[in-house]
Amino acid sequence: MIAAILRAQWLSMRSFRLRPQRRGAALSLVTGVIWYGFWILLAAFARQFTSGPENPARIRTALPTGLLFMLLYWHLAPLVSASLGASLDLRKLRVYPIPHSKLFVVEVLLRVSTCTEMLLILAGGVLGLFQNPAFFRSAADAPRILGPILLLVLFNLFVAAGMRNLLERLLAMRRLREVLILALVLLAGLPRLLVEVGVSLAPLRAMFSRQSYGFWPWVAAGRAALGIDVLYGLGVLGLWTAAGYLFGRWQFERNLRHDAQASLATRVKPGDCSWAGGLYRIPSLLLPDPAAAIVEKELRTLARTPRFRMVFLMGCTFGLVVGLPLVFGRRHTGSLLADNFLARVSVYALTLLGQVSYSNSFGFDRSAAQFWFTVPVSLGATLLAKNLASGIFILLEILAVLAACWLLRVEIEAAHVLEALLVTAIAALYMLSLGNLASVHYPRPMNPDKISQGGAAGRFQALLFVLYPVALAPVFLAYLARHLTGRQPFFYLVLGFGALVGVIVYRLAMESAAETARRRRDILLAELSRGEGPVLTE
């Protein structure tokens, strides 16, 4: 059954490929080697640490803490990136006579896609324990080391499957979606904020890491793998794993019975959104047609899209919550990070918003993208209007951050506000240039109702991993010039030069994207018309 699902997914991915995308595959391979090479390097450091026979006491203290950080990364990283990973499309699979237990196994296996990095580091640490004579003396010790670690991995997979199904269901509810995202973001940033304002987290840290609290799964796994209270640790891990299985299976079964369309339904009365309609029509007061009509259409469409609204809210809240401790904290007063707080949050929002807007401009249009090839409007003008709509949302993100800072009584100088606007605008020129090229070279259809579905194609995400530092190079150089000279005029001089180059790059990229779209029209429309397989990928 698992092989059949994978085969159906493969056929759905290749059925509309009119010719091999060798260039994209090679790019993904290169960036994949760079990305996972970094994590393999960290895994080598973990192996070196756990293999040292001279520091068994440090290993006994550090291993439970390391397993705790692994668990946090496992479950928080998808939230930070606003990407929940691959999952089964239960809407399509529930009509087939497939046992639910089999589907749940596939769902759990798909959770590996969100934690490959942690599995690499975990493998490095376990390999080091096998090479450490203080913990591995004979082959009889192998089950004692592997057993607790495998149980912990299984527990995390069950919990990740349950959390994904729970979040997907909750995020589909109109009234609850934004409140839930805000609560998760605040919960994630609360510990750091408490530390920066001077609140001691020593009791909390001790509760989660002290060896006397052996009922936590990471502590039990670490102690049992090192030969401390093995039977007790395995028993505790068995209970946690059973609880994780029950939670994951319970949420999976609820998702099978969940009617996503019913949760998205709403009643709209005449006149309820008249004020919103007035806001959408503001571009028509400033822009000529057809640009004004396209911008208004994009604003209305994106504002109603659940996936876009989730990413938009993540962009203006998570960066704010992570950056506020630097502003409130006493240790960072006057530091580079604190002074550039608003600029960093704005660039983070710009980057995050790209996956559901300018990096895949025709994604939400899907097969309707053929409309843009039939109207008497150039593709360059269409892309420009879509970019303007993205720019409006980016500006709204910055204004939302400023409003939050005002409510929290965070003092931000006018010079820092101007700096953040300029830095974000210049970074946007380069990011929009990359996004326009990606929209025609790596198009991907997006379902507006799928909260967990990613935006830009994986090949472009791999490309962005390489080109992102290049796109932000003018901003980095401006900050470097100010740091080396200590004078503000040099900062604005370098920014101005970067803006001039950015305008040239944007224009060239726009012309190239428009020409490519005309030349690859059939391929572009075929890709955007491609249906989804049984597995929803990011």
C-alpha positions as a printed Julia matrix, in Angstrom:
538×3 Matrix{Float64}:
   0.0    0.0     0.0
   2.82   2.38    0.87
   4.5    1.61   -2.46
   1.22   2.35   -4.28
   0.89   5.76   -2.61
   4.49   6.64   -3.44
   4.01   5.53   -7.05
   0.85   7.63   -7.39
   2.72  10.62   -5.97
   5.6   10.11   -8.41
   3.25   9.85  -11.39
   1.42  13.02  -10.34
   4.73  14.86  -10.11
   6.02  13.78  -13.53
   2.84  13.52  -15.6
   2.96  17.16  -16.71
   6.73  17.42  -17.05
   7.18  18.08  -20.72
  10.92  17.76  -20.6
  13.51  16.81  -18.01
  14.4   19.57  -15.58
  18.05  18.59  -15.33
  19.15  22.1   -14.47
  16.76  22.27  -11.52
  17.74  18.8   -10.34
  21.44  19.66  -10.46
  20.81  22.87   -8.55
  18.82  21.03   -5.89
  21.61  18.48   -5.61
  24.31  21.12   -5.13
  22.4   23.1    -2.53
  21.32  19.9    -0.8
  24.95  18.88   -0.49
  25.8   22.28    1.02
  22.87  22.25    3.46
  23.22  18.7     4.67
  26.98  18.97    4.57
  26.67  21.65    7.26
  24.57  19.35    9.44
  26.91  16.42    8.81
  29.71  18.66   10.07
  27.72  19.31   13.25
  27.12  15.58   13.52
  30.89  15.06   13.33
  31.34  17.5    16.22
  28.69  15.6    18.18
  30.53  12.33   17.52
  33.82  13.87   18.63
  32.25  15.12   21.86
  30.52  11.87   22.83
  33.5    9.7    21.87
  35.91  11.39   24.31
  36.63   8.95   27.18
  38.16  11.74   29.28
  34.88  13.62   29.91
  32.14  11.11   30.85
  30.75  13.51   33.47
  30.25  16.25   30.88
  28.56  13.79   28.54
  26.16  12.68   31.3
  25.21  16.32   31.87
  25.09  17.46   28.25
  23.3   14.53   26.6
  19.83  15.08   28.17
  20.09  18.82   27.42
  21.1   18.1    23.84
  18.16  15.74   23.4
  15.85  18.47   24.74
  17.16  20.97   22.16
  16.7   18.32   19.47
  13.07  17.9    20.49
  12.48  21.67   20.47
  14.04  22.08   17.02
  12.02  19.12   15.76
   8.71  20.72   16.66
   9.44  24.47   16.47
  11.43  24.71   13.22
   8.35  24.05   11.03
   6.53  26.86   12.84
   9.4   29.32   12.41
   9.57  28.63    8.67
   5.75  28.52    8.37
   6.1   25.13    6.71
   4.64  22.01    8.3
   6.25  19.5     5.95
   4.82  16.8     3.7
   1.59  15.06    4.65
  -1.08  12.77    3.24
  -3.97  14.39    1.41
  -6.7   12.65    3.39
  -9.39  14.31    1.29
  -8.35  12.11   -1.64
  -7.39   8.96    0.25
 -10.39   8.59    2.55
 -12.57   7.31   -0.32
 -10.36   4.24   -0.84
 -10.68   1.05    1.27
  -7.3    1.55    2.92
  -6.95   0.63    6.61
  -6.49   3.72    8.72
  -3.56   2.09   10.47
  -1.68   1.89    7.16
  -2.35   5.54    6.41
  -1.15   6.48    9.87
   2.12   4.61    9.28
   2.71   6.62    6.1
   1.86   9.86    7.92
   4.39   9.05   10.65
   7.07   8.19    8.1
   6.48  11.52    6.35
   7.35  13.31    9.59
  10.96  12.33    8.96
  10.96  15.04    6.27
  10.91  17.73    8.99
  13.69  16.31   11.16
  16.41  14.94    8.89
  18.93  17.39   10.34
  18.29  16.25   13.9
  18.55  12.6    12.9
  21.99  13.3    11.43
  23.22  14.93   14.64
  21.65  12.16   16.71
  23.4    9.55   14.58
  26.72  11.33   15.12
  26.21  11.39   18.88
  25.24   7.71   19.01
  28.26   6.78   16.89
  30.46   8.62   19.36
  28.97   6.65   22.26
  29.81   3.42   20.45
  33.42   4.62   20.2
  33.62   5.67   23.84
  35.01   2.89   26.08
  33.39   4.52   29.1
  29.92   3.68   27.75
  30.47   0.89   25.2
  32.51  -2.05   26.38
  31.05  -4.93   24.37
  28.39  -5.74   21.79
  25.96  -6.36   24.65
  25.88  -2.6    25.29
  24.56  -1.83   21.78
  20.85  -2.47   22.58
  21.19  -0.38   25.73
  22.44   2.62   23.7
  20.21   2.23   20.65
  16.99   1.25   22.43
  16.33   4.51   24.33
  17.37   6.67   21.37
  15.07   4.81   18.97
  12.18   5.06   21.43
  12.78   8.81   21.73
  12.79   9.17   17.93
   9.56   7.17   17.7
   7.98   9.33   20.4
   8.91  12.48   18.48
   7.5   11.09   15.24
   4.17  10.27   16.88
   3.95  13.67   18.56
   4.96  15.47   15.34
   2.25  13.61   13.4
  -0.36  14.5    16.01
   0.72  18.14   16.25
   0.66  18.57   12.49
  -2.85  17.15   12.2
  -4.02  19.24   15.15
  -2.5   22.46   13.78
  -3.81  21.81   10.29
  -7.32  21.42   11.65
  -7.15  24.42   13.97
  -5.58  26.66   11.34
  -8.48  25.89    9.01
 -10.89  27.62   11.4
 -11.42  31.23   10.41
 -11.88  32.74   13.83
  -9.23  30.68   15.58
  -6.41  30.74   13.04
  -4.86  34.12   13.78
  -5.32  33.78   17.55
  -3.58  30.4    17.51
  -0.61  31.67   15.51
  -0.18  34.63   17.82
  -0.35  32.38   20.89
   2.26  29.97   19.47
   4.59  32.82   18.58
   4.29  34.41   22.01
   4.87  31.07   23.7
   7.99  30.44   21.61
   9.52  33.84   22.42
   8.5   34.08   26.08
  11.53  32.28   27.63
  14.07  34.5    25.9
  12.12  37.63   26.76
  12.07  36.64   30.44
  15.83  36.03   30.41
  16.61  39.39   28.8
  14.5   41.36   31.26
  16.29  39.72   34.18
  13.91  36.93   35.24
  15.86  33.86   36.32
  14.88  30.64   34.58
  17.11  28.5    36.77
  14.2   26.66   38.45
  12.57  25.96   35.09
  15.88  24.87   33.58
  16.51  22.55   36.5
  13.04  21.05   36.22
  13.55  20.12   32.6
  17.19  18.99   32.79
  17.99  17.89   36.32
  18.66  14.18   36.51
  16.27  13.77   39.45
  13.42  14.54   37.04
  13.9   11.32   35.12
  10.3   11.18   33.95
  10.97  13.6    31.07
  11.57  11.59   27.88
  14.82  13.35   26.94
  16.27  12.86   30.43
  15.17   9.22   30.57
  16.61   8.54   27.11
  19.93  10.23   27.88
  20.39   8.46   31.22
  19.36   5.05   29.89
  21.67   5.34   26.86
  24.56   6.05   29.24
  23.75   3.05   31.44
  22.03   4.92   34.31
  18.71   3.46   35.53
  18.25   1.6    32.26
  15.09  -0.33   33.15
  13.46   2.72   34.71
  14.37   4.86   31.7
  13.02   2.31   29.23
   9.79   2.08   31.21
   9.37   5.86   31.23
  10.15   6.06   27.51
   7.67   3.27   26.83
   4.93   5.23   28.59
   5.8    8.45   26.75
   5.93   6.62   23.4
   2.55   4.98   24.05
   1.09   8.37   24.99
   2.61   9.9    21.84
   1.1    7.12   19.71
  -2.35   7.58   21.23
  -2.14  11.35   20.72
  -0.93  11.06   17.13
  -3.49   8.4    16.19
  -6.31  10.33   17.88
  -5.53  13.51   15.96
  -5.08  11.56   12.72
  -8.5    9.94   13.09
 -10.07  13.33   13.81
  -8.51  14.72   10.63
  -9.98  11.83    8.67
 -13.46  12.89    9.79
 -12.78  16.62    9.53
 -14.63  18.58    6.85
 -12.23  21.34    5.87
 -14.68  22.98    3.48
 -17.3   23.32    6.2
 -14.81  25.01    8.52
 -13.94  27.51    5.8
 -17.55  28.35    5.04
 -18.84  31.7     6.22
 -21.86  33.9     5.8
 -21.28  37.28    4.24
 -24.0   39.89    4.55
 -24.27  42.81    2.12
 -22.33  45.79    3.4
 -20.29  43.78    5.94
 -17.0   44.45    4.15
 -17.7   47.84    2.61
 -14.83  49.42    4.54
 -12.44  46.69    3.35
 -13.57  47.21   -0.23
 -12.67  50.87    0.1
  -9.16  49.95    1.22
  -8.72  47.58   -1.72
  -9.67  50.38   -4.12
  -7.01  52.78   -2.84
  -4.46  51.67   -5.52
  -6.92  52.77   -8.22
  -6.59  56.32   -6.9
  -2.83  56.27   -7.37
  -2.23  53.94  -10.32
  -3.58  53.86  -13.87
  -5.41  50.87  -15.28
  -4.71  48.03  -15.91
  -2.07  48.09  -13.15
  -4.61  49.33  -10.59
  -7.06  46.53  -11.45
  -4.37  43.84  -11.15
  -3.1   45.23   -7.85
  -6.63  45.35   -6.44
  -7.27  41.77   -7.59
  -4.05  40.58   -5.92
  -4.83  42.4    -2.68
  -8.31  40.89   -2.5
  -7.14  37.39   -3.4
  -4.18  37.23   -1.04
  -6.05  38.79    1.87
  -8.67  36.03    1.63
  -6.17  33.17    1.3
  -5.66  31.22    4.55
  -2.09  30.24    3.71
  -1.08  33.82    2.92
  -2.73  35.2     6.04
  -0.88  32.68    8.2
   2.5   33.6     6.69
   1.71  37.32    6.9
   0.9   37.05   10.6
   4.01  34.95   11.22
   6.16  37.56    9.51
   5.03  40.46   11.67
   4.87  38.57   14.97
   7.64  36.0    15.19
  10.42  38.36   14.22
   9.0   40.91   16.64
   8.85  38.45   19.54
  12.38  37.19   18.87
  13.79  40.7    18.51
  12.04  42.38   21.44
  14.3   40.76   24.08
  17.24  42.61   22.53
  15.39  45.9    23.0
  14.13  45.2    26.5
  17.29  43.44   27.64
  19.75  45.41   29.7
  22.79  43.61   28.32
  22.19  44.66   24.71
  21.49  48.35   25.19
  23.22  50.26   22.42
  24.36  47.07   20.68
  24.34  46.55   16.93
  21.53  43.98   17.13
  19.33  46.19   19.3
  19.87  49.3    17.17
  18.99  47.44   13.95
  16.06  45.58   15.47
  13.41  47.03   13.14
  15.47  46.45   10.0
  16.1   42.8    10.9
  12.42  42.15   11.62
  11.4   43.82    8.35
  13.83  41.79    6.23
  12.67  38.6     7.97
   9.06  39.47    7.09
  10.09  40.22    3.5
  11.81  36.84    3.2
   8.97  34.87    4.75
   6.31  36.55    2.62
   8.09  35.57   -0.58
   7.05  31.93   -0.46
   3.36  32.83   -0.89
   3.66  35.92   -3.1
   6.49  37.2    -5.28
   8.54  33.98   -5.4
   5.63  32.18   -7.07
   3.52  34.96   -8.51
   1.2   32.68  -10.51
   0.92  29.97   -7.86
  -2.54  30.82   -6.55
  -3.79  31.48  -10.1
  -3.01  27.86  -11.04
  -4.63  26.94  -14.38
  -6.31  30.37  -14.51
  -2.85  31.83  -15.2
  -3.63  31.39  -18.9
  -5.79  34.51  -18.48
  -2.64  36.63  -18.31
  -1.59  35.35  -21.76
  -4.9   36.32  -23.38
  -5.51  39.84  -22.06
  -3.94  42.81  -23.91
  -1.52  43.48  -21.06
   2.17  42.67  -21.26
   3.51  40.01  -18.92
   6.04  42.52  -17.67
   3.23  44.86  -16.59
   1.43  41.94  -14.94
   4.5   40.94  -12.94
   5.11  44.58  -11.99
   1.55  44.91  -10.66
   1.89  41.68   -8.7
   5.15  42.99   -7.25
   3.43  46.22   -6.23
   0.78  44.22   -4.38
   3.53  42.28   -2.59
   5.22  45.57   -1.74
   2.01  46.88   -0.17
   1.81  43.83    2.08
   5.48  44.23    3.01
   4.8   47.84    3.98
   1.81  46.7     6.05
   4.07  44.22    7.85
   6.45  47.03    8.82
   3.58  49.26    9.94
   2.19  46.4    12.04
   5.57  45.99   13.75
   5.74  49.74   14.41
   2.23  49.69   15.87
   3.15  46.79   18.14
   6.27  48.64   19.31
   4.18  51.72   20.06
   1.71  49.67   22.1
   4.57  48.06   24.03
   6.18  51.46   24.67
   9.32  50.52   22.73
  11.17  53.67   21.75
  12.38  53.56   18.15
  14.13  56.6    16.74
  12.89  58.12   13.51
  16.31  57.47   11.95
  15.94  53.74   12.64
  12.47  53.73   11.06
  13.85  55.43    7.93
  16.76  53.01    7.9
  14.45  49.99    8.12
  12.28  51.27    5.26
  15.3   51.92    3.03
  16.99  48.61    3.85
  13.79  46.65    3.24
  13.08  48.48   -0.02
  16.58  47.82   -1.38
  16.52  44.19   -0.26
  13.08  43.88   -1.89
  14.48  44.99   -5.26
  16.85  42.04   -5.33
  14.41  39.57   -3.78
  11.67  40.57   -6.24
  14.13  40.13   -9.1
  14.85  36.58   -7.97
  11.14  35.99   -7.39
  10.13  37.09  -10.89
  12.65  34.74  -12.45
  11.54  31.92  -10.16
   7.88  32.52  -11.0
   8.48  31.63  -14.66
  11.32  29.12  -14.34
  10.05  27.17  -11.3
   6.26  27.66  -11.16
   4.24  25.62   -8.71
   0.45  25.48   -8.26
  -0.76  26.38   -4.76
  -4.08  25.48   -3.21
  -5.25  28.61   -1.35
  -7.16  26.51    1.2
  -4.16  24.37    2.18
  -2.67  25.99    5.27
   0.33  23.66    5.42
   1.28  23.73    1.75
   4.49  25.51    0.86
   4.74  28.17   -1.79
   7.81  28.37   -3.98
   9.09  25.23   -5.64
  11.76  23.25   -3.87
  14.23  23.98   -6.65
  13.84  27.72   -6.12
  14.14  27.29   -2.36
  17.42  25.53   -3.03
  18.48  28.37   -5.33
  17.48  30.94   -2.71
  19.69  29.18   -0.18
  22.68  30.05   -2.39
  21.61  33.48   -3.69
  20.07  34.92   -0.52
  23.42  36.23    0.8
  24.09  37.72   -2.63
  20.72  39.49   -2.65
  21.44  41.03    0.74
  25.06  41.87   -0.06
  24.37  45.62   -0.68
  22.74  45.89    2.73
  25.59  44.03    4.42
  28.14  46.27    2.69
  26.3   49.4     3.85
  26.38  48.26    7.48
  30.03  47.27    7.08
  30.89  50.73    5.72
  29.21  52.4     8.68
  30.94  50.07   11.12
  34.41  50.64    9.65
  34.12  54.41    9.2
  31.8   55.21   12.08
  30.0   57.74    9.89
  26.35  57.63    8.84
  26.78  59.31    5.4
  28.86  56.35    4.18
  26.0   54.03    5.14
  23.5   55.95    3.01
  26.03  56.34    0.19
  26.51  52.57   -0.09
  22.76  52.04    0.23
  22.17  54.52   -2.58
  24.64  52.72   -4.83
  22.98  49.41   -3.94
  19.59  50.88   -4.83
  20.89  52.05   -8.22
  22.28  48.61   -9.0
  19.07  47.04   -7.68
  16.92  49.04  -10.08
  19.09  47.9   -12.99
  18.99  44.27  -11.82
  15.22  44.44  -11.32
  14.63  45.81  -14.81
  16.86  43.21  -16.46
  15.26  40.42  -14.43
  11.78  41.66  -15.34
  12.57  41.68  -19.06
  14.11  38.22  -18.82
  11.14  36.86  -16.87
   8.6   38.27  -19.34
  10.5   36.87  -22.32
  10.9   33.49  -20.62
   7.17  33.36  -19.82
   6.29  33.98  -23.46
   8.79  31.39  -24.66
   7.85  28.74  -22.09
   4.12  29.45  -22.09
   3.02  25.84  -22.58
   5.41  24.49  -19.95
   4.43  27.22  -17.5
   0.71  26.58  -17.88
   1.18  22.81  -17.73
   3.09  23.11  -14.47
   0.47  25.41  -12.96
  -2.33  23.05  -14.07
  -0.69  20.01  -12.51
  -2.91  18.21  -10.02
  -1.91  17.18   -6.53
  -0.9   13.65   -5.63
  -1.86  11.71   -2.49
   1.0   13.39   -0.61
   0.98  17.14    0.01
   4.56  18.36   -0.29
   6.17  21.63    0.74
